[in-house]
Amino acid sequence: MFELEPMQLSGIQHFAFCRRQWALIHVEGLWKENVLTFEGREMHERAHDPFFTEKRGDLVISRNLPVVSNRLGITGQCDVVEFHVNPNGVELFGRSGLWMPCPVEYKRGAPKSGDMDRLQLCAQAICLEEMLLCPPIENAFLYYGETRRRDEVCLTDSLRKEVEDMFNEMRSLWERKYTPKVKPGKKCANCSMNELCAVSLMKLNKSVQSYIDYALRSEAGGE
């Protein structure tokens, strides 16, 4: 049972990208899809098959695996978790031997310059360690649809600390139901929430009504 009301694990990716985007989605409950989010959802749906478990010799593959961390107060799902035979691993129900988990997260596009994908992957590993009482997971993988290859991610102490610090900050905003302001930048152009975000309202310090009027004129091709 959760000591804290659980937040969505996947929110850490939104939070690392933009704290305001995260708050609009996870605090205010808003969502708007664009072509990038649609392609990402399609990729995840192909990776997710909750009824599929495959064994290949010393490898067991589980898809769409639910994960939780009571300590961090988060819940989510792993696209794929590979369990490798390892003498330092843990027992799996219905399987002989000892196994170590390795999460694999699927992403559309190419590797990003920021850490948002690595933070999400590391959070998944932290959940698996807590659930299975297994030793620390040293490495995990990100699979990118554009490059069609895996990138190995080393789950360092510094990355783990960043995950914990970020969830603590998220928890503070979430419990206060606070949506922070942000400085607009180039990344806003590809954000599915840009029309709902009203960053121009903050930047120009306009009233809500004047922002709506401005948005309507823009749609009509005016200035």
C-alpha positions, -999 to 999 in steps of 0.1 A, spaced: 0 0 0 13 34 -9 24 57 19 21 86 -7 -5 90 -33 12 76 -64 24 98 -93 29 85 -128 65 74 -134 64 85 -170 59 121 -158 96 124 -151 102 126 -188 77 155 -192 91 172 -161 127 170 -174 116 184 -207 95 212 -192 81 216 -157 51 235 -171 43 208 -196 44 182 -168 20 203 -146 -5 209 -174 -7 171 -180 -3 157 -145 -17 184 -123 -43 201 -145 -52 169 -164 -48 185 -199 -36 167 -230 -33 174 -267 -18 150 -292 4 159 -321 21 138 -348 51 133 -325 30 120 -296 9 99 -320 40 82 -335 54 76 -300 21 60 -288 20 38 -319 55 25 -311 46 18 -275 15 -1 -285 35 -24 -308 60 -30 -280 32 -36 -254 17 -71 -252 8 -79 -216 1 -115 -225 34 -121 -241 64 -136 -223 92 -152 -243 121 -174 -233 152 -176 -254 178 -198 -236 192 -177 -207 168 -148 -215 132 -142 -205 114 -113 -221 83 -97 -204 63 -68 -220 42 -41 -205 53 -50 -170 36 -29 -142 61 -14 -118 58 6 -85 80 23 -59 64 28 -26 94 48 -14 92 73 -43 54 71 -45 53 63 -83 37 37 -105 41 29 -142 49 3 -168 81 -9 -185 78 -14 -223 101 -44 -220 120 -61 -192 146 -87 -201 156 -112 -173 191 -126 -177 204 -156 -159 227 -143 -133 241 -160 -101 236 -127 -82 200 -124 -94 166 -133 -78 141 -161 -82 112 -157 -107 79 -175 -102 77 -206 -123 114 -203 -135 144 -222 -122 177 -204 -115 184 -168 -106 176 -138 -129 185 -101 -131 161 -77 -147 171 -52 -174 145 -26 -186 143 -16 -222 124 16 -231 111 22 -267 112 58 -281 103 73 -314 128 94 -332 165 97 -324 185 99 -292 180 133 -274 206 156 -261 189 159 -227 185 133 -200 147 129 -200 148 94 -215 176 82 -193 158 95 -162 127 76 -171 147 44 -177 165 48 -144 132 53 -125 120 20 -140 151 3 -128 147 17 -93 111 3 -92 123 -31 -103 150 -32 -77 125 -23 -49 98 -48 -62 121 -77 -67 146 -70 -39 174 -75 -64 209 -60 -65 213 -26 -82 208 -28 -120 239 -14 -136 228 -9 -172 196 -6 -192 187 2 -228 168 28 -248 156 17 -283 150 45 -308 128 40 -338 147 63 -361 181 47 -356 166 12 -350 192 4 -325 197 2 -287 217 27 -267 231 14 -235 226 36 -204 248 33 -173 226 38 -142 251 58 -122 247 71 -87 245 106 -100 217 96 -124 198 79 -96 202 109 -74 188 132 -101 158 109 -104 151 111 -67 156 148 -65 133 153 -95 105 132 -81 108 151 -48 104 184 -67 75 169 -87 59 158 -54 61 193 -40 44 209 -70 19 181 -73 7 183 -37 4 221 -40 -15 217 -73 9 244 -87 16 250 -124 49 268 -127 57 295 -153 85 289 -177 106 309 -202 95 301 -238 122 285 -260 128 266 -292 115 234 -278 80 249 -275 75 245 -312 74 207 -310 55 205 -278 20 190 -281 8 213 -253 19 246 -268 -16 258 -277 -28 251 -242 3 264 -225 -3 301 -232 34 310 -228 28 341 -249 3 352 -222 30 350 -196 56 366 -218 35 395 -228 16 398 -195 -17 400 -213 -51 392 -198 -67 359 -205 -93 376 -228 -66 394 -248 -47 362 -252 -78 344 -266 -84 373 -290 -47 371 -301 -50 334 -306 -82 338 -327 -66 364 -349 -36 342 -354 -58 313 -365 -76 336 -390 -42 347 -404 -43 381 -388 -16 398 -366 
